[in-house]
Amino acid sequence: MEEKPSEEYTDIGGLDKQIEELREAI
């Protein structure tokens, strides 16, 4: 897990924001 690139963490953060927005929309 420590070998994951920092870019992947950025993508995960973006997904978390999208998920939060979707949850609020529901």
mmCIF file of the N, C-alpha and C atoms, coordinates in Angstrom:
data_MODEL
# 
_entry.id   MODEL 
# 
loop_
_atom_site.group_PDB 
_atom_site.id 
_atom_site.type_symbol 
_atom_site.label_atom_id 
_atom_site.label_alt_id 
_atom_site.label_comp_id 
_atom_site.label_asym_id 
_atom_site.label_entity_id 
_atom_site.label_seq_id 
_atom_site.pdbx_PDB_ins_code 
_atom_site.Cartn_x 
_atom_site.Cartn_y 
_atom_site.Cartn_z 
_atom_site.occupancy 
_atom_site.B_iso_or_equiv 
_atom_site.pdbx_formal_charge 
_atom_site.auth_seq_id 
_atom_site.auth_comp_id 
_atom_site.auth_asym_id 
_atom_site.auth_atom_id 
_atom_site.pdbx_PDB_model_num 
ATOM 1  N N  . MET A 1 1  ? 0.847   -1.204 0.000  1.00 0.00 ? 1  MET A N  1 
ATOM 2  C CA . MET A 1 1  ? 0.000   0.000  0.000  1.00 0.00 ? 1  MET A CA 1 
ATOM 3  C C  . MET A 1 1  ? 0.880   1.252  0.000  1.00 0.00 ? 1  MET A C  1 
ATOM 4  N N  . GLU A 1 2  ? 2.100   1.143  0.516  1.00 0.00 ? 2  GLU A N  1 
ATOM 5  C CA . GLU A 1 2  ? 2.977   2.315  0.571  1.00 0.00 ? 2  GLU A CA 1 
ATOM 6  C C  . GLU A 1 2  ? 3.584   2.623  -0.795 1.00 0.00 ? 2  GLU A C  1 
ATOM 7  N N  . GLU A 1 3  ? 3.414   1.705  -1.766 1.00 0.00 ? 3  GLU A N  1 
ATOM 8  C CA . GLU A 1 3  ? 4.011   1.911  -3.088 1.00 0.00 ? 3  GLU A CA 1 
ATOM 9  C C  . GLU A 1 3  ? 3.058   2.646  -4.026 1.00 0.00 ? 3  GLU A C  1 
ATOM 10 N N  . LYS A 1 4  ? 1.891   3.035  -3.541 1.00 0.00 ? 4  LYS A N  1 
ATOM 11 C CA . LYS A 1 4  ? 0.929   3.715  -4.417 1.00 0.00 ? 4  LYS A CA 1 
ATOM 12 C C  . LYS A 1 4  ? 1.415   5.134  -4.713 1.00 0.00 ? 4  LYS A C  1 
ATOM 13 N N  . PRO A 1 5  ? 1.256   5.597  -5.936 1.00 0.00 ? 5  PRO A N  1 
ATOM 14 C CA . PRO A 1 5  ? 1.689   6.954  -6.305 1.00 0.00 ? 5  PRO A CA 1 
ATOM 15 C C  . PRO A 1 5  ? 0.795   8.012  -5.676 1.00 0.00 ? 5  PRO A C  1 
ATOM 16 N N  . SER A 1 6  ? 1.341   9.208  -5.499 1.00 0.00 ? 6  SER A N  1 
ATOM 17 C CA . SER A 1 6  ? 0.562   10.285 -4.880 1.00 0.00 ? 6  SER A CA 1 
ATOM 18 C C  . SER A 1 6  ? -0.603  10.669 -5.780 1.00 0.00 ? 6  SER A C  1 
ATOM 19 N N  . GLU A 1 7  ? -0.463  10.447 -7.089 1.00 0.00 ? 7  GLU A N  1 
ATOM 20 C CA . GLU A 1 7  ? -1.549  10.806 -8.010 1.00 0.00 ? 7  GLU A CA 1 
ATOM 21 C C  . GLU A 1 7  ? -2.817  10.035 -7.656 1.00 0.00 ? 7  GLU A C  1 
ATOM 22 N N  . GLU A 1 8  ? -2.642  8.772  -7.249 1.00 0.00 ? 8  GLU A N  1 
ATOM 23 C CA . GLU A 1 8  ? -3.822  7.972  -6.922 1.00 0.00 ? 8  GLU A CA 1 
ATOM 24 C C  . GLU A 1 8  ? -4.549  8.582  -5.716 1.00 0.00 ? 8  GLU A C  1 
ATOM 25 N N  . TYR A 1 9  ? -3.789  9.076  -4.754 1.00 0.00 ? 9  TYR A N  1 
ATOM 26 C CA . TYR A 1 9  ? -4.426  9.676  -3.573 1.00 0.00 ? 9  TYR A CA 1 
ATOM 27 C C  . TYR A 1 9  ? -5.244  10.890 -3.990 1.00 0.00 ? 9  TYR A C  1 
ATOM 28 N N  . THR A 1 10 ? -4.728  11.662 -4.953 1.00 0.00 ? 10 THR A N  1 
ATOM 29 C CA . THR A 1 10 ? -5.464  12.843 -5.421 1.00 0.00 ? 10 THR A CA 1 
ATOM 30 C C  . THR A 1 10 ? -6.775  12.397 -6.053 1.00 0.00 ? 10 THR A C  1 
ATOM 31 N N  . ASP A 1 11 ? -6.720  11.324 -6.864 1.00 0.00 ? 11 ASP A N  1 
ATOM 32 C CA . ASP A 1 11 ? -7.942  10.838 -7.504 1.00 0.00 ? 11 ASP A CA 1 
ATOM 33 C C  . ASP A 1 11 ? -8.949  10.409 -6.438 1.00 0.00 ? 11 ASP A C  1 
ATOM 34 N N  . ILE A 1 12 ? -8.471  9.728  -5.406 1.00 0.00 ? 12 ILE A N  1 
ATOM 35 C CA . ILE A 1 12 ? -9.371  9.261  -4.344 1.00 0.00 ? 12 ILE A CA 1 
ATOM 36 C C  . ILE A 1 12 ? -10.028 10.471 -3.668 1.00 0.00 ? 12 ILE A C  1 
ATOM 37 N N  . GLY A 1 13 ? -9.249  11.510 -3.414 1.00 0.00 ? 13 GLY A N  1 
ATOM 38 C CA . GLY A 1 13 ? -9.800  12.707 -2.780 1.00 0.00 ? 13 GLY A CA 1 
ATOM 39 C C  . GLY A 1 13 ? -10.887 13.316 -3.650 1.00 0.00 ? 13 GLY A C  1 
ATOM 40 N N  . GLY A 1 14 ? -10.651 13.366 -4.954 1.00 0.00 ? 14 GLY A N  1 
ATOM 41 C CA . GLY A 1 14 ? -11.660 13.922 -5.864 1.00 0.00 ? 14 GLY A CA 1 
ATOM 42 C C  . GLY A 1 14 ? -12.917 13.069 -5.842 1.00 0.00 ? 14 GLY A C  1 
ATOM 43 N N  . LEU A 1 15 ? -12.736 11.750 -5.795 1.00 0.00 ? 15 LEU A N  1 
ATOM 44 C CA . LEU A 1 15 ? -13.895 10.860 -5.772 1.00 0.00 ? 15 LEU A CA 1 
ATOM 45 C C  . LEU A 1 15 ? -14.685 11.081 -4.488 1.00 0.00 ? 15 LEU A C  1 
ATOM 46 N N  . ASP A 1 16 ? -13.991 11.237 -3.374 1.00 0.00 ? 16 ASP A N  1 
ATOM 47 C CA . ASP A 1 16 ? -14.678 11.457 -2.094 1.00 0.00 ? 16 ASP A CA 1 
ATOM 48 C C  . ASP A 1 16 ? -15.556 12.698 -2.192 1.00 0.00 ? 16 ASP A C  1 
ATOM 49 N N  . LYS A 1 17 ? -15.038 13.748 -2.822 1.00 0.00 ? 17 LYS A N  1 
ATOM 50 C CA . LYS A 1 17 ? -15.826 14.987 -2.939 1.00 0.00 ? 17 LYS A CA 1 
ATOM 51 C C  . LYS A 1 17 ? -17.050 14.727 -3.799 1.00 0.00 ? 17 LYS A C  1 
ATOM 52 N N  . GLN A 1 18 ? -16.876 14.003 -4.898 1.00 0.00 ? 18 GLN A N  1 
ATOM 53 C CA . GLN A 1 18 ? -18.012 13.716 -5.781 1.00 0.00 ? 18 GLN A CA 1 
ATOM 54 C C  . GLN A 1 18 ? -19.044 12.882 -5.035 1.00 0.00 ? 18 GLN A C  1 
ATOM 55 N N  . ILE A 1 19 ? -18.596 11.912 -4.259 1.00 0.00 ? 19 ILE A N  1 
ATOM 56 C CA . ILE A 1 19 ? -19.521 11.049 -3.508 1.00 0.00 ? 19 ILE A CA 1 
ATOM 57 C C  . ILE A 1 19 ? -20.311 11.900 -2.510 1.00 0.00 ? 19 ILE A C  1 
ATOM 58 N N  . GLU A 1 20 ? -19.621 12.825 -1.857 1.00 0.00 ? 20 GLU A N  1 
ATOM 59 C CA . GLU A 1 20 ? -20.319 13.681 -0.878 1.00 0.00 ? 20 GLU A CA 1 
ATOM 60 C C  . GLU A 1 20 ? -21.391 14.500 -1.581 1.00 0.00 ? 20 GLU A C  1 
ATOM 61 N N  . GLU A 1 21 ? -21.053 15.050 -2.753 1.00 0.00 ? 21 GLU A N  1 
ATOM 62 C CA . GLU A 1 21 ? -22.034 15.861 -3.486 1.00 0.00 ? 21 GLU A CA 1 
ATOM 63 C C  . GLU A 1 21 ? -23.216 14.995 -3.903 1.00 0.00 ? 21 GLU A C  1 
ATOM 64 N N  . LEU A 1 22 ? -22.930 13.759 -4.323 1.00 0.00 ? 22 LEU A N  1 
ATOM 65 C CA . LEU A 1 22 ? -24.017 12.871 -4.748 1.00 0.00 ? 22 LEU A CA 1 
ATOM 66 C C  . LEU A 1 22 ? -24.912 12.540 -3.555 1.00 0.00 ? 22 LEU A C  1 
ATOM 67 N N  . ARG A 1 23 ? -24.307 12.295 -2.407 1.00 0.00 ? 23 ARG A N  1 
ATOM 68 C CA . ARG A 1 23 ? -25.107 11.951 -1.215 1.00 0.00 ? 23 ARG A CA 1 
ATOM 69 C C  . ARG A 1 23 ? -26.024 13.120 -0.861 1.00 0.00 ? 23 ARG A C  1 
ATOM 70 N N  . GLU A 1 24 ? -25.503 14.348 -0.973 1.00 0.00 ? 24 GLU A N  1 
ATOM 71 C CA . GLU A 1 24 ? -26.334 15.514 -0.639 1.00 0.00 ? 24 GLU A CA 1 
ATOM 72 C C  . GLU A 1 24 ? -27.464 15.669 -1.652 1.00 0.00 ? 24 GLU A C  1 
ATOM 73 N N  . ALA A 1 25 ? -27.199 15.301 -2.904 1.00 0.00 ? 25 ALA A N  1 
ATOM 74 C CA . ALA A 1 25 ? -28.220 15.452 -3.952 1.00 0.00 ? 25 ALA A CA 1 
ATOM 75 C C  . ALA A 1 25 ? -29.354 14.459 -3.732 1.00 0.00 ? 25 ALA A C  1 
ATOM 76 N N  . ILE A 1 26 ? -29.030 13.291 -3.207 1.00 0.00 ? 26 ILE A N  1 
ATOM 77 C CA . ILE A 1 26 ? -30.067 12.259 -3.016 1.00 0.00 ? 26 ILE A CA 1 
ATOM 78 C C  . ILE A 1 26 ? -31.055 12.714 -1.939 1.00 0.00 ? 26 ILE A C  1 
# 
